[in-house]
Amino acid sequence: MRYLIEAARSRGLDKIAIAYAVSAWGVVQAAAIAAPAYAWPQWVLQLIIVIALFGLPMALIGAWAQGVRTSAGGALKPSRTDLHVLATLSIGAVILAGIVLSIFWPRASLTRPAEVPQRQRAQASIAVLAFNNMSDNPKNEYFSDGISEELLNDLAQVTGLRVAGRTSSFSFKGKSATIEDIGKALGVRTVLEGSVQREGDRVRITAQLIDATNDFHIWSQTYDREISDIFVVEDEISRAITQELTRRLLPDTASHNATLAKSKINPAAYTAYLQGLFFWNKRNRDDMERAADFFKQAIALEPDYAAAHAGLASVYCVLFLNGQRRDIIQEAKDETAAALRLDPNNSWALLNEAGLGLASWNWMKADTDLRRVLERNPNNADAEHVYATFLLTLDIPEAALAWDRRAGAVDPLAPIYRTDAGLDLHALGRDEEAIAEFRTALTLDPNYAFALGGICASYADTGKLNDAMQVLRGRLLAADGENGANTLGCEVAIAGRKNDARELKRLAQLSEQLYADGGVTASEVAYPYAFAGDFDAAIRWFERAYDDRDFLLLGWLPGRDLPLAFKADPRWQAFMQRPLLKSWQAAHDRIAAKLAAHRDPLSLP
């Protein structure tokens, strides 16, 4: 060993090793800086690292051989010890090369893979995780979330690519789940993760696409741009991912359907829009109102911002359909029209247009608009859910169930689709199955008020009053509040099962007070009056619901949840002959017959 060390020093191998290490480190660092600037594929940098590591033993072998040649007077006459050293260095080089390649080669090979068999192309799917907020200000979380959601929506336009829904993908935020676990939970082959760092009007976005089956990095890139160029950056990322997946999983004809309404954006307008999007996703009334304010700010700064118009229209639509604002239907129509004028392909605006058909009780237009959205956006769980709601509204619960299940497959960790599947099953008279769906929804979100209200009502309807009371007192009051619509619905279901007319009348009078502020709709006031036996008040409030275009009224039209005596009352029967309700019945007959003819409830005839 001493001889080897002395021989190495005599030939200057120690100095050569140090010089080589410093030079190689400098080359790798320079390449790491140049790679994002010149958009090099990841395999280029990986190859440079492999060459640098593998080159060290080769340089030492060459230096040793040169030393032997020099000491022998120009003739290569190595001693036995020299041969042993050369053999040791060569074996070490081979071993080092094997280790390096075992680490880097799988990742590099994924970047230039062989053609994936046709049978695997059905696995063309992706989940877009919430990007990490790397900014100094933790309040900038809305910005990183918003960019992630914009990328998700852009990828959802790609033909042949299944994109996991936002609620499911974002549910892993702040959790320590592995990429493999996420892929299994969401049923996707690939996962997109990344980070966003904002400094003033500049933003750095780092994105990486990972194969969830083996945790290998397929693609990664870093973008340093002005916020005004954010649309271009988002489009570059989604197109790069589409290109990578097309080589692996998607058919060669896969296309990126998204179109950009503009290539530049006022940074302050974009910031306001993302803040609006952040509050919109909370979906409660107060936050929806805050979302509307931010969308208005974005429009004031950038009047031609189609997405901001669509966001504002969506707020108005939801508040109207929930009965929380009965005075904004025209504003919803105006904002939807503005968004579609600026961007005729805006999927959010197209869905709003279909929602306005529901809000206006224009059933056949709503059917046409919804089918158009579904045909153009097959990955849109929101569109599938709205279509399911439309079918349930028309009293076609079996088809509604199929569409809610389909939406749940796209966004499997979102409690809303499980909850609505429970409502569909209740409409089919399958309350035990409905209870199971509500329970599943509550495993996803234990405080989800709609699921708590649904399971309470189902417990009451099946005579499980103790279970219903336990849900009410143990969880629903805390989640929805004493005067929440779900709380009141649960209390009415319990009191109705008990035939407690006094309690039902108290709840009806309380609902009257809440109606003025949009806490409940007119039909939610009529319902307890009907069960209390006060048919005069019930009819009066159902008539007001008709005048309000109360969307929830439509759920009572089949009559399955109304007292038999009330349904037999001539006033109710006369009420059902009103023009829009006869139109509702005609739409039910026509669409139900069309679905029956095609047999597949998921078809779009």
C-alpha positions as CSV (number, residue, x, y, z in Angstrom):
1,M,0.0,0.0,0.0
2,R,2.9,2.3,0.9
3,Y,4.4,1.6,-2.5
4,L,1.2,2.5,-4.3
5,I,0.9,5.8,-2.4
6,E,4.5,6.7,-3.2
7,A,4.1,5.6,-6.8
8,A,0.9,7.7,-7.2
9,R,2.7,10.8,-5.7
10,S,5.7,10.2,-7.9
11,R,3.6,10.3,-11.0
12,G,1.5,13.3,-9.7
13,L,-1.8,11.4,-9.5
14,D,-2.9,13.2,-6.4
15,K,-2.5,16.6,-8.1
16,I,-4.2,15.3,-11.2
17,A,-7.2,14.0,-9.2
18,I,-7.6,17.3,-7.4
19,A,-7.3,19.3,-10.6
20,Y,-9.7,17.0,-12.4
21,A,-12.3,17.2,-9.5
22,V,-12.2,21.0,-9.5
23,S,-12.5,21.2,-13.3
24,A,-15.3,18.7,-13.5
25,W,-17.2,20.4,-10.7
26,G,-16.9,23.7,-12.6
27,V,-18.2,22.1,-15.8
28,V,-21.2,20.5,-14.0
29,Q,-22.1,23.8,-12.3
30,A,-21.9,25.7,-15.6
31,A,-24.1,23.1,-17.3
32,A,-26.6,23.3,-14.4
33,I,-26.9,27.1,-15.0
34,A,-27.1,26.8,-18.8
35,A,-29.6,24.0,-18.8
36,P,-32.7,26.0,-17.8
37,A,-31.6,29.1,-19.8
38,Y,-31.4,27.1,-23.0
39,A,-34.2,24.7,-22.3
40,W,-31.9,21.6,-22.5
41,P,-33.6,18.2,-21.9
42,Q,-32.9,16.7,-18.5
43,W,-30.9,13.9,-20.0
44,V,-28.2,16.3,-21.3
45,L,-27.2,17.4,-17.7
46,Q,-27.4,13.8,-16.5
47,L,-25.1,12.7,-19.3
48,I,-22.5,15.4,-18.4
49,I,-22.5,14.2,-14.7
50,V,-22.1,10.6,-15.8
51,I,-19.1,11.6,-18.1
52,A,-17.6,13.7,-15.3
53,L,-17.7,10.9,-12.7
54,F,-16.6,8.2,-15.1
55,G,-13.8,10.3,-16.4
56,L,-11.9,10.5,-13.1
57,P,-10.7,6.9,-13.0
58,M,-10.0,7.0,-16.7
59,A,-7.8,10.1,-16.2
60,L,-5.9,8.4,-13.4
61,I,-5.4,5.2,-15.5
62,G,-4.0,7.3,-18.4
63,A,-1.7,9.3,-16.1
64,W,-0.4,6.1,-14.5
65,A,0.3,4.5,-17.9
66,Q,2.0,7.7,-19.0
67,G,4.2,7.6,-15.9
68,V,5.2,4.0,-16.6
69,R,6.0,4.9,-20.2
70,T,8.2,7.8,-19.1
71,S,10.1,5.8,-16.5
72,A,10.8,3.2,-19.1
73,G,12.4,5.6,-21.5
74,G,9.4,5.9,-23.9
75,A,8.8,2.1,-24.0
76,L,5.8,0.8,-22.2
77,K,7.3,-1.8,-19.8
78,P,5.1,-1.9,-16.7
79,S,6.1,-4.0,-13.7
80,R,3.9,-6.5,-12.1
81,T,2.9,-3.9,-9.5
82,D,2.0,-1.5,-12.3
83,L,-0.2,-4.1,-13.9
84,H,-1.9,-4.7,-10.5
85,V,-2.6,-0.9,-10.1
86,L,-3.9,-0.6,-13.6
87,A,-6.2,-3.6,-13.1
88,T,-7.5,-2.2,-9.8
89,L,-8.2,1.3,-11.3
90,S,-9.9,-0.3,-14.3
91,I,-12.1,-2.5,-12.1
92,G,-12.9,0.5,-10.0
93,A,-13.8,2.5,-13.1
94,V,-16.2,-0.3,-14.2
95,I,-17.8,-0.5,-10.7
96,L,-18.2,3.2,-10.5
97,A,-19.7,3.3,-14.0
98,G,-22.2,0.6,-12.9
99,I,-23.2,2.6,-9.8
100,V,-23.6,5.8,-11.7
101,L,-25.6,4.3,-14.5
102,S,-27.8,2.4,-12.0
103,I,-28.7,5.8,-10.5
104,F,-29.0,7.9,-13.6
105,W,-29.8,5.6,-16.5
106,P,-33.4,4.8,-15.6
107,R,-34.3,8.5,-15.5
108,A,-32.4,9.2,-18.7
109,S,-34.0,6.3,-20.4
110,L,-37.5,7.5,-19.5
111,T,-36.7,10.7,-21.4
112,R,-36.0,8.7,-24.6
113,P,-38.1,5.6,-24.1
114,A,-39.0,2.9,-26.5
115,E,-42.6,2.9,-27.9
116,V,-45.1,2.0,-25.2
117,P,-47.3,-0.9,-26.1
118,Q,-50.8,0.1,-27.2
119,R,-52.4,-1.7,-24.3
120,Q,-50.7,0.7,-21.9
121,R,-52.0,3.8,-23.5
122,A,-55.2,3.7,-21.5
123,Q,-53.0,4.7,-18.6
124,A,-52.5,8.2,-20.1
125,S,-53.5,10.1,-16.9
126,I,-52.0,12.8,-14.7
127,A,-52.6,14.5,-11.4
128,V,-51.5,18.1,-10.9
129,L,-50.5,18.7,-7.3
130,A,-50.6,22.1,-5.6
131,F,-47.3,23.8,-6.4
132,N,-45.2,24.7,-3.3
133,N,-45.2,28.4,-2.4
134,M,-41.5,29.3,-2.3
135,S,-42.1,33.1,-1.8
136,D,-41.1,34.8,1.3
137,N,-44.7,35.7,2.1
138,P,-46.8,32.7,3.0
139,K,-49.9,34.6,2.0
140,N,-48.8,34.2,-1.6
141,E,-50.1,30.6,-1.4
142,Y,-53.1,31.7,-3.5
143,F,-50.6,32.5,-6.3
144,S,-49.0,29.1,-6.3
145,D,-52.4,27.4,-6.0
146,G,-53.8,29.4,-8.8
147,I,-51.0,28.6,-11.2
148,S,-51.4,24.9,-10.4
149,E,-55.1,25.1,-11.1
150,E,-54.6,26.9,-14.4
151,L,-52.2,24.2,-15.5
152,L,-54.6,21.5,-14.5
153,N,-57.4,23.2,-16.5
154,D,-55.1,23.6,-19.5
155,L,-54.1,19.9,-19.4
156,A,-57.8,18.9,-19.1
157,Q,-58.2,20.2,-22.6
158,V,-55.8,17.6,-24.0
159,T,-57.7,14.9,-26.0
160,G,-57.1,11.4,-24.6
161,L,-55.5,12.5,-21.3
162,R,-57.4,11.8,-18.1
163,V,-56.7,14.5,-15.5
164,A,-57.5,14.0,-11.8
165,G,-59.8,16.7,-10.4
166,R,-58.6,19.6,-8.4
167,T,-60.1,18.7,-5.1
168,S,-58.4,15.2,-5.1
169,S,-55.1,16.5,-6.4
170,F,-54.9,19.4,-3.9
171,S,-55.9,17.2,-1.0
172,F,-52.3,16.0,-0.7
173,K,-51.1,19.6,0.0
174,G,-48.9,19.6,3.1
175,K,-49.0,15.9,3.5
176,S,-46.1,13.4,3.3
177,A,-47.6,11.0,0.8
178,T,-45.2,9.5,-1.7
179,I,-45.7,10.0,-5.5
180,E,-46.5,6.3,-5.7
181,D,-49.2,6.6,-3.0
182,I,-50.7,9.6,-4.8
183,G,-50.8,7.8,-8.1
184,K,-52.6,4.8,-6.5
185,A,-55.1,7.0,-4.6
186,L,-56.0,9.0,-7.7
187,G,-55.6,6.2,-10.3
188,V,-53.1,8.1,-12.4
189,R,-49.9,7.1,-14.2
190,T,-48.1,10.5,-13.9
191,V,-47.9,13.3,-11.4
192,L,-46.9,16.9,-12.0
193,E,-45.4,18.8,-9.0
194,G,-43.5,22.0,-8.7
195,S,-42.9,25.3,-7.0
196,V,-43.6,28.9,-7.5
197,Q,-41.5,31.8,-6.3
198,R,-42.7,35.3,-6.8
199,E,-40.6,38.4,-6.4
200,G,-42.4,41.6,-7.4
201,D,-43.6,41.2,-11.0
202,R,-41.2,38.3,-11.7
203,V,-42.0,34.7,-11.1
204,R,-39.9,31.5,-11.2
205,I,-41.9,28.3,-11.9
206,T,-40.2,24.9,-11.5
207,A,-42.2,21.9,-12.7
208,Q,-41.4,18.2,-12.9
209,L,-43.3,15.4,-14.4
210,I,-42.9,12.0,-12.5
211,D,-43.9,8.5,-13.4
212,A,-46.0,7.4,-10.4
213,T,-45.3,3.7,-11.1
214,N,-41.6,4.0,-10.4
215,D,-40.9,7.5,-9.2
216,F,-38.7,8.3,-12.1
217,H,-38.5,11.9,-13.4
218,I,-39.7,12.1,-17.0
219,W,-39.3,15.9,-17.5
220,S,-38.4,19.0,-15.5
221,Q,-37.9,22.6,-16.3
222,T,-37.5,26.0,-14.6
223,Y,-39.0,29.2,-16.0
224,D,-37.9,32.7,-15.0
225,R,-40.4,35.2,-16.5
226,E,-42.4,38.4,-16.0
227,I,-45.9,37.8,-14.6
228,S,-47.2,39.6,-17.7
229,D,-46.0,36.5,-19.7
230,I,-47.7,34.0,-17.4
231,F,-50.1,32.8,-20.0
232,V,-47.3,31.9,-22.4
233,V,-45.4,30.1,-19.6
234,E,-48.5,28.1,-18.6
235,D,-49.0,27.1,-22.2
236,E,-45.3,26.2,-22.6
237,I,-45.5,23.9,-19.6
238,S,-48.7,22.2,-20.6
239,R,-47.5,21.7,-24.2
240,A,-44.2,20.3,-23.0
241,I,-46.0,17.8,-20.8
242,T,-48.4,16.9,-23.7
243,Q,-45.4,16.3,-25.9
244,E,-43.7,14.1,-23.3
245,L,-46.8,12.0,-22.6
246,T,-47.6,11.7,-26.3
247,R,-44.3,9.9,-26.8
248,R,-45.2,7.5,-24.0
249,L,-48.8,7.1,-23.3
250,L,-51.0,9.2,-25.5
251,P,-52.0,8.4,-29.1
252,D,-49.9,10.1,-31.7
253,T,-53.0,12.2,-32.6
254,A,-53.3,13.7,-29.1
255,S,-53.9,17.4,-29.4
256,H,-53.7,20.3,-27.0
257,N,-57.1,21.9,-27.4
258,A,-56.6,25.0,-25.2
259,T,-56.6,28.4,-26.8
260,L,-55.2,31.5,-25.2
261,A,-57.4,34.6,-25.3
262,K,-54.2,36.8,-25.0
263,S,-50.5,36.4,-24.6
264,K,-50.0,39.3,-22.1
265,I,-51.7,40.1,-18.9
266,N,-51.5,43.0,-16.4
267,P,-49.7,41.5,-13.3
268,A,-52.1,43.2,-10.9
269,A,-55.1,41.8,-12.8
270,Y,-53.7,38.3,-12.8
271,T,-53.0,38.5,-9.1
272,A,-56.6,39.7,-8.4
273,Y,-57.9,36.9,-10.6
274,L,-55.9,34.2,-8.7
275,Q,-57.2,35.7,-5.4
276,G,-60.7,35.4,-6.7
277,L,-60.1,31.8,-7.7
278,F,-58.7,31.0,-4.2
279,F,-61.9,32.2,-2.5
280,W,-64.2,30.7,-5.2
281,N,-62.8,27.3,-4.3
282,K,-64.0,27.6,-0.7
283,R,-67.6,27.6,-2.0
284,N,-69.2,29.1,1.0
285,R,-71.3,32.3,0.7
286,D,-69.0,34.8,2.4
287,D,-65.9,33.6,0.5
288,M,-67.9,33.6,-2.8
289,E,-68.7,37.3,-2.2
290,R,-65.0,37.9,-1.6
291,A,-64.2,36.1,-4.8
292,A,-66.6,38.3,-6.7
293,D,-64.8,41.4,-5.4
294,F,-61.4,40.1,-6.6
295,F,-62.8,39.2,-10.0
296,K,-64.3,42.7,-10.3
297,Q,-60.8,44.1,-9.5
298,A,-59.3,42.0,-12.3
299,I,-61.9,43.2,-14.8
300,A,-61.4,46.8,-13.8
301,L,-57.6,46.5,-14.5
302,E,-58.0,44.3,-17.6
303,P,-61.5,44.7,-19.1
304,D,-60.9,42.0,-21.8
305,Y,-59.9,39.3,-19.2
306,A,-62.3,36.5,-20.3
307,A,-61.5,34.2,-17.3
308,A,-62.2,37.0,-14.8
309,H,-65.6,37.6,-16.5
310,A,-66.3,33.8,-16.4
311,G,-65.3,33.7,-12.7
312,L,-67.6,36.5,-11.8
313,A,-70.5,35.0,-13.8
314,S,-69.9,31.7,-12.0
315,V,-70.2,33.3,-8.6
316,Y,-73.4,35.0,-9.6
317,C,-74.8,31.7,-11.0
318,V,-74.0,29.7,-7.9
319,L,-75.4,32.3,-5.5
320,F,-78.6,32.5,-7.5
321,L,-79.1,28.7,-7.8
322,N,-78.5,28.3,-4.1
323,G,-81.2,31.0,-3.4
324,Q,-78.7,33.2,-1.6
325,R,-79.0,36.1,-4.1
326,R,-82.3,36.3,-6.1
327,D,-81.4,39.6,-7.8
328,I,-78.4,38.8,-9.9
329,I,-79.5,36.5,-12.7
330,Q,-79.2,39.3,-15.3
331,E,-75.6,40.1,-14.0
332,A,-74.7,36.4,-14.4
333,K,-76.0,36.5,-18.0
334,D,-74.1,39.7,-18.8
335,E,-70.8,38.4,-17.5
336,T,-71.2,35.0,-19.2
337,A,-71.9,36.8,-22.5
338,A,-68.8,39.0,-22.0
339,A,-66.6,36.0,-21.3
340,L,-67.8,34.1,-24.4
341,R,-67.5,37.2,-26.6
342,L,-63.8,37.5,-25.6
343,D,-63.1,33.7,-25.6
344,P,-65.8,31.5,-27.3
345,N,-63.9,28.4,-26.1
346,N,-63.7,29.3,-22.4
347,S,-64.9,26.1,-20.7
348,W,-65.9,27.9,-17.5
349,A,-68.1,30.4,-19.4
350,L,-69.6,27.5,-21.4
351,L,-70.5,25.7,-18.2
352,N,-72.0,29.0,-16.8
353,E,-74.1,29.2,-19.9
354,A,-75.5,25.8,-19.2
355,G,-76.1,26.7,-15.6
356,L,-78.1,29.8,-16.7
357,G,-80.3,27.4,-18.7
358,L,-81.0,25.6,-15.4
359,A,-81.5,28.9,-13.5
360,S,-84.0,30.0,-16.2
361,W,-85.8,26.7,-16.2
362,N,-85.0,26.3,-19.9
363,W,-84.5,22.6,-19.9
364,M,-83.8,21.8,-23.5
365,K,-81.3,24.6,-23.8
366,A,-79.6,23.4,-20.7
367,D,-79.5,19.9,-22.1
368,T,-77.9,21.1,-25.3
369,D,-75.4,23.4,-23.6
370,L,-74.3,20.7,-21.1
371,R,-73.8,18.1,-23.8
372,R,-71.7,20.5,-25.7
373,V,-69.5,21.2,-22.7
374,L,-69.1,17.5,-22.0
375,E,-68.2,16.7,-25.6
376,R,-65.5,19.3,-25.6
377,N,-64.3,18.7,-22.0
378,P,-64.5,15.0,-21.2
379,N,-62.2,15.4,-18.2
380,N,-64.4,18.1,-16.5
381,A,-65.8,16.7,-13.3
382,D,-67.7,19.9,-12.6
383,A,-69.5,19.6,-16.0
384,E,-70.3,15.9,-15.3
385,H,-71.7,16.9,-11.9
386,V,-73.8,19.7,-13.2
387,Y,-75.2,17.3,-15.8
388,A,-76.0,14.8,-13.1
389,T,-77.8,17.6,-11.1
390,F,-79.7,18.5,-14.2
391,L,-80.9,14.9,-14.7
392,L,-81.9,14.6,-11.0
393,T,-83.8,17.9,-11.3
394,L,-85.7,16.3,-14.2
395,D,-86.4,13.2,-12.0
396,I,-84.1,10.8,-13.9
397,P,-82.1,9.7,-10.8
398,E,-80.6,6.5,-12.3
399,A,-78.9,8.4,-15.1
400,A,-77.9,11.1,-12.6
401,L,-76.2,8.5,-10.4
402,A,-74.2,7.2,-13.4
403,W,-72.9,10.7,-14.1
404,D,-72.1,11.5,-10.4
405,R,-70.1,8.2,-10.3
406,R,-68.3,9.3,-13.4
407,A,-67.4,12.7,-11.9
408,G,-66.3,10.8,-8.7
409,A,-63.9,8.7,-10.8
410,V,-62.3,11.9,-12.2
411,D,-62.1,13.5,-8.7
412,P,-62.2,10.5,-6.3
413,L,-61.3,12.4,-3.1
414,A,-64.0,15.1,-3.5
415,P,-66.8,14.6,-1.1
416,I,-69.4,16.4,-3.2
417,Y,-69.7,13.6,-5.8
418,R,-70.2,11.0,-3.2
419,T,-72.8,13.2,-1.4
420,D,-74.7,13.7,-4.6
421,A,-74.6,10.0,-5.4
422,G,-76.3,9.5,-2.0
423,L,-79.0,12.0,-3.0
424,D,-79.5,10.1,-6.3
425,L,-79.8,6.8,-4.4
426,H,-82.3,8.4,-2.0
427,A,-84.4,9.5,-5.0
428,L,-84.3,5.9,-6.2
429,G,-85.6,4.7,-2.8
430,R,-82.3,3.0,-1.9
431,D,-81.7,4.7,1.4
432,E,-79.3,2.1,2.8
433,E,-77.0,2.6,-0.2
434,A,-77.4,6.3,0.2
435,I,-76.3,6.2,3.8
436,A,-73.2,4.2,2.7
437,E,-72.4,7.0,0.1
438,F,-72.8,9.7,2.7
439,R,-70.5,7.8,5.1
440,T,-67.8,7.6,2.4
441,A,-68.1,11.3,1.7
442,L,-67.6,11.9,5.5
443,T,-64.4,9.9,5.5
444,L,-63.1,12.4,2.9
445,D,-64.3,15.4,4.9
446,P,-65.8,14.7,8.3
447,N,-67.3,18.2,8.5
448,Y,-68.9,18.3,5.1
449,A,-72.3,19.8,5.9
450,F,-74.1,18.6,2.8
451,A,-73.1,15.0,3.6
452,L,-74.1,15.4,7.2
453,G,-77.4,16.8,6.2
454,G,-78.0,14.0,3.7
455,I,-77.2,11.2,6.1
456,C,-79.3,12.7,8.8
457,A,-82.3,12.9,6.5
458,S,-81.7,9.3,5.3
459,Y,-81.5,8.1,8.9
460,A,-84.8,9.9,9.7
461,D,-86.5,8.5,6.6
462,T,-85.5,4.9,7.5
463,G,-86.7,5.4,11.1
464,K,-83.2,5.5,12.6
465,L,-84.1,8.6,14.7
466,N,-81.4,8.1,17.3
467,D,-78.7,8.0,14.6
468,A,-80.2,11.1,13.0
469,M,-80.2,12.9,16.4
470,Q,-76.6,11.9,17.0
471,V,-75.5,13.4,13.6
472,L,-77.5,16.6,14.3
473,R,-76.2,17.2,17.8
474,G,-72.7,15.7,17.5
475,R,-71.5,17.1,14.2
476,L,-74.0,19.0,12.0
477,L,-74.7,21.9,14.3
478,A,-71.0,22.5,14.6
479,A,-70.4,22.2,10.9
480,D,-73.4,24.1,9.5
481,G,-74.6,26.3,12.4
482,E,-77.9,26.5,14.2
483,N,-79.6,28.3,11.3
484,G,-77.8,26.5,8.4
485,A,-80.0,25.1,5.6
486,N,-78.6,21.6,6.2
487,T,-79.3,21.8,9.9
488,L,-82.8,22.9,9.3
489,G,-83.4,20.2,6.7
490,C,-82.2,17.6,9.2
491,E,-84.5,18.9,11.9
492,V,-87.5,19.0,9.6
493,A,-86.8,15.4,8.6
494,I,-86.7,14.3,12.2
495,A,-89.8,16.3,13.2
496,G,-91.6,15.0,10.1
497,R,-90.8,11.4,11.0
498,K,-92.1,12.0,14.6
499,N,-95.3,13.8,13.2
500,D,-94.4,16.7,15.5
501,A,-96.6,19.5,14.0
502,R,-95.6,22.1,16.6
503,E,-91.9,21.6,16.0
504,L,-92.5,21.6,12.2
505,K,-94.4,24.9,12.4
506,R,-91.6,26.5,14.5
507,L,-89.0,25.4,12.0
508,A,-91.2,26.8,9.1
509,Q,-91.5,30.2,10.9
510,L,-87.8,30.3,11.5
511,S,-87.2,29.5,7.9
512,E,-89.5,32.5,6.9
513,Q,-87.2,34.8,8.9
514,L,-84.0,33.3,7.2
515,Y,-85.6,33.6,3.7
516,A,-85.2,37.4,3.6
517,D,-81.4,37.2,3.9
518,G,-81.0,34.3,1.4
519,G,-80.3,31.7,4.2
520,V,-83.0,29.4,2.8
521,T,-85.1,29.3,-0.4
522,A,-88.9,29.6,-0.6
523,S,-89.4,25.9,-1.1
524,E,-87.4,25.2,2.1
525,V,-90.0,27.3,3.9
526,A,-92.9,25.5,2.2
527,Y,-91.6,22.0,3.0
528,P,-92.1,22.1,6.8
529,Y,-95.5,23.8,6.4
530,A,-96.6,20.9,4.3
531,F,-95.6,18.4,6.9
532,A,-97.1,20.5,9.7
533,G,-100.5,20.3,7.9
534,D,-100.7,24.0,7.1
535,F,-101.4,23.5,3.4
536,D,-102.4,27.1,2.9
537,A,-99.0,28.4,3.9
538,A,-97.2,25.6,2.0
539,I,-99.0,26.4,-1.2
540,R,-98.3,30.1,-0.7
541,W,-94.6,29.5,-0.3
542,F,-94.4,27.0,-3.2
543,E,-96.0,29.7,-5.4
544,R,-93.3,32.1,-4.3
545,A,-90.7,29.5,-5.1
546,Y,-92.1,29.3,-8.6
547,D,-91.9,33.1,-9.0
548,D,-88.3,33.1,-7.7
549,R,-87.3,30.3,-10.1
550,D,-86.2,28.5,-6.9
551,F,-84.0,25.7,-8.2
552,L,-84.6,23.6,-5.1
553,L,-88.4,23.6,-5.8
554,L,-87.7,21.2,-8.7
555,G,-86.7,18.5,-6.3
556,W,-90.2,18.5,-4.8
557,L,-92.0,18.2,-8.0
558,P,-92.0,14.3,-8.2
559,G,-93.7,14.4,-4.8
560,R,-92.0,11.4,-3.3
561,D,-90.9,13.4,-0.3
562,L,-94.2,15.2,0.3
563,P,-97.1,14.0,2.5
564,L,-99.7,12.0,0.7
565,A,-102.5,14.3,1.8
566,F,-100.7,17.3,0.5
567,K,-100.1,15.7,-2.9
568,A,-103.8,14.9,-3.1
569,D,-104.8,18.5,-2.3
570,P,-106.5,20.1,-5.4
571,R,-104.3,23.2,-4.9
572,W,-101.1,21.2,-5.3
573,Q,-102.5,19.5,-8.4
574,A,-103.5,22.9,-9.8
575,F,-100.1,24.2,-9.0
576,M,-98.5,21.4,-11.0
577,Q,-100.4,22.7,-14.1
578,R,-98.5,25.9,-14.2
579,P,-96.8,26.5,-17.6
580,L,-93.2,26.1,-16.5
581,L,-94.0,23.0,-14.5
582,K,-95.8,21.4,-17.5
583,S,-92.7,22.3,-19.5
584,W,-90.6,20.5,-16.8
585,Q,-92.7,17.4,-17.2
586,A,-92.4,17.5,-21.0
587,A,-88.6,17.9,-20.8
588,H,-88.5,14.9,-18.4
589,D,-90.5,12.7,-20.8
590,R,-88.4,13.7,-23.8
591,I,-84.9,13.3,-22.2
592,A,-85.8,10.2,-20.3
593,A,-87.1,8.6,-23.6
594,K,-83.9,9.6,-25.4
595,L,-81.7,8.1,-22.7
596,A,-83.8,4.9,-22.6
597,A,-83.4,4.5,-26.4
598,H,-79.6,4.6,-26.1
599,R,-79.7,2.4,-23.0
600,D,-76.3,3.8,-21.8
601,P,-77.0,6.6,-19.3
602,L,-73.5,8.0,-20.0
603,S,-74.2,8.4,-23.7
604,L,-74.7,11.9,-25.1
605,P,-77.5,11.3,-27.7
